[in-house]
Amino acid sequence: MNQRSVKELMEIMPQVGKLEWIGLRSERRGAILQPKTVQVLAGLGLEGDRRIKNKKVDMTAKRQVTLLQSEHLKVLAAILAKESIDPELLRRNLVVSGINLNALKDKVFSIDGVVFQGTGYCHPCSRMEENLGEGGYNAMRGHGGITARALTSGPISIGNSVSYSKELEEKYATLLSTEKTEVNA
């Protein structure tokens, strides 16, 4: 039997996820807008979200979009002894099901053809105590999802597919390696 290396195993991701929820905040501590469709702007993030206000396109910015694993909502509810957790409370932009978001960290992936790069884990902030109650911060640890940068522009909608492919990763490898060189220069 041909054994694969861990690196090779990390490239195998046949699961296709689904975009379940979209959340935008037009201002700090503002009401969450929950559109069914949003325009992704390369190098910025999601149109209508406060994070892109007064920003210039920056293809190296790491926290343009935040994503949360839908399946973790049930885990958080169980940890916090709640019946359910509304994704609005968690201050993320996108909720995705059916694909392991943590496996997309440092990977190029797409949501219905719009391309993103997972850039890091999205750690909880102190607001989780306020939004979820006592213990909310610690409940979120390890369940906060990932941050990503938008590599291409286009619309995404609830129900769109979320997928990884090695081919897509290779297609954007040159762009991403050029950016790393420029950042480190």
Secondary structure as UniProt FT lines:
FT   HELIX           6..9
FT   TURN            10..11
FT   STRAND          17..22
FT   STRAND          24..25
FT   TURN            28..29
FT   STRAND          32..33
FT   STRAND          37..41
FT   TURN            42..44
FT   STRAND          45..46
FT   TURN            47..48
FT   HELIX           50..52
FT   TURN            53..54
FT   TURN            59..60
FT   STRAND          65..69
FT   HELIX           71..79
FT   TURN            80..81
FT   HELIX           87..90
FT   STRAND          94..97
FT   HELIX           101..104
FT   STRAND          108..111
FT   TURN            112..113
FT   STRAND          114..121
FT   HELIX           127..132
FT   TURN            134..135
FT   HELIX           136..140
FT   TURN            141..142
FT   STRAND          146..150
FT   STRAND          154..157
FT   TURN            158..159
FT   STRAND          161..164
FT   HELIX           166..184
//
